[in-house]
Amino acid sequence: MNITAESHLAAVVFTITGELAVDEVDHFKRTIKEMLGDAPSDVILDCSDLDLVDSAGLESLLWLTDELDKQGNKLRFASVSQTVTRAFELTRLERVFNVHDNVEAAARSFG
């Protein structure tokens, strides 16, 4: 798994590539904390290159949602693949997560 960050007007966009699975969860959390630093903001997760998410990965996404909520910020998902969408549906997390077709649509949703 690889994570990159890019600041936009509406939010910080994190692009995740590869798999968000049990072996990557600690790396994911540590990297997100480092990249957000002391300046929390709204976050968009660009999942266009996220191939797989397992139960531990889903828990880490819930963790991120909770962390952002504590700071008064929001999380949006963009360009989620069918495989990841299916994982959201099977766990009913599509009711919790705010999913958009692309980064631009996710950014507009913060309005």
C-alpha positions as CSV (number, residue, x, y, z in Angstrom):
1,M,0.0,0.0,0.0
2,N,1.1,3.5,-0.8
3,I,-0.5,6.8,0.3
4,T,0.1,10.2,-1.1
5,A,-1.4,13.5,0.0
6,E,-2.3,16.6,-1.9
7,S,-3.9,19.8,-0.4
8,H,-6.9,21.3,-2.1
9,L,-9.1,24.2,-1.2
10,A,-11.8,22.0,0.2
11,A,-9.8,19.2,1.8
12,V,-6.6,17.1,1.9
13,V,-6.8,14.4,-0.7
14,F,-5.2,11.1,0.2
15,T,-4.7,8.7,-2.7
16,I,-4.4,5.0,-1.6
17,T,-2.9,2.5,-3.9
18,G,-2.7,-1.3,-3.4
19,E,-4.4,-3.1,-0.6
20,L,-5.6,-1.8,2.8
21,A,-5.4,-5.1,4.7
22,V,-4.4,-6.2,8.2
23,D,-0.6,-6.0,7.4
24,E,-1.0,-2.4,6.3
25,V,-3.3,-0.9,9.0
26,D,-0.6,0.3,11.3
27,H,1.2,1.9,8.4
28,F,-2.0,3.5,7.2
29,K,-2.8,5.0,10.6
30,R,0.7,6.3,11.2
31,T,1.0,7.8,7.7
32,I,-2.4,9.6,8.0
33,K,-1.5,11.0,11.4
34,E,1.8,12.2,10.1
35,M,0.4,13.8,6.9
36,L,-2.5,15.5,8.8
37,G,-0.1,16.7,11.5
38,D,-1.4,19.5,13.8
39,A,-3.5,21.1,11.1
40,P,-6.6,18.8,10.8
41,S,-8.9,19.4,7.9
42,D,-11.6,17.6,5.9
43,V,-10.3,14.6,4.1
44,I,-11.1,12.9,0.7
45,L,-9.8,9.4,0.2
46,D,-9.2,8.8,-3.5
47,C,-9.8,5.0,-3.8
48,S,-9.4,4.7,-7.6
49,D,-6.3,2.6,-7.1
50,L,-7.4,0.8,-4.0
51,D,-7.7,-2.9,-5.0
52,L,-8.8,-4.5,-1.8
53,V,-9.9,-3.7,1.7
54,D,-10.3,-6.4,4.4
55,S,-12.0,-6.2,7.8
56,A,-9.0,-4.6,9.5
57,G,-8.9,-2.1,6.6
58,L,-12.5,-1.3,7.1
59,E,-11.9,-0.8,10.9
60,S,-9.1,1.6,10.1
61,L,-11.5,3.6,7.8
62,L,-13.9,3.8,10.7
63,W,-11.1,4.9,13.0
64,L,-10.3,7.7,10.5
65,T,-13.9,8.8,10.4
66,D,-14.0,8.9,14.2
67,E,-10.7,10.8,14.5
68,L,-11.9,13.4,12.0
69,D,-15.3,13.7,13.7
70,K,-13.6,14.4,17.1
71,Q,-11.9,17.4,15.4
72,G,-15.0,18.6,13.7
73,N,-13.9,17.5,10.2
74,K,-15.4,15.1,7.7
75,L,-14.3,12.2,5.5
76,R,-15.4,11.6,1.9
77,F,-14.6,8.7,-0.4
78,A,-14.0,9.2,-4.1
79,S,-13.7,6.8,-7.1
80,V,-14.4,3.6,-5.1
81,S,-13.9,0.4,-7.1
82,Q,-16.6,-2.2,-7.3
83,T,-14.6,-4.5,-5.1
84,V,-14.3,-2.0,-2.3
85,T,-17.9,-0.9,-2.8
86,R,-19.0,-4.5,-2.4
87,A,-17.1,-4.7,0.9
88,F,-18.9,-1.5,2.1
89,E,-22.2,-3.0,1.1
90,L,-21.6,-6.4,2.7
91,T,-20.8,-4.6,6.0
92,R,-23.5,-2.0,5.5
93,L,-20.8,0.7,5.8
94,E,-22.2,2.4,2.7
95,R,-24.7,3.8,5.2
96,V,-21.8,5.3,7.2
97,F,-19.4,6.3,4.5
98,N,-20.0,9.3,2.2
99,V,-19.0,8.0,-1.3
100,H,-18.7,10.1,-4.5
101,D,-18.0,9.3,-8.1
102,N,-14.8,11.4,-8.1
103,V,-12.6,13.8,-6.1
104,E,-14.4,16.9,-7.5
105,A,-17.8,15.6,-6.5
106,A,-16.5,14.8,-3.0
107,A,-15.0,18.3,-2.7
108,R,-18.3,19.9,-3.7
109,S,-20.1,17.9,-1.0
110,F,-18.3,19.8,1.8
111,G,-20.2,23.0,0.9
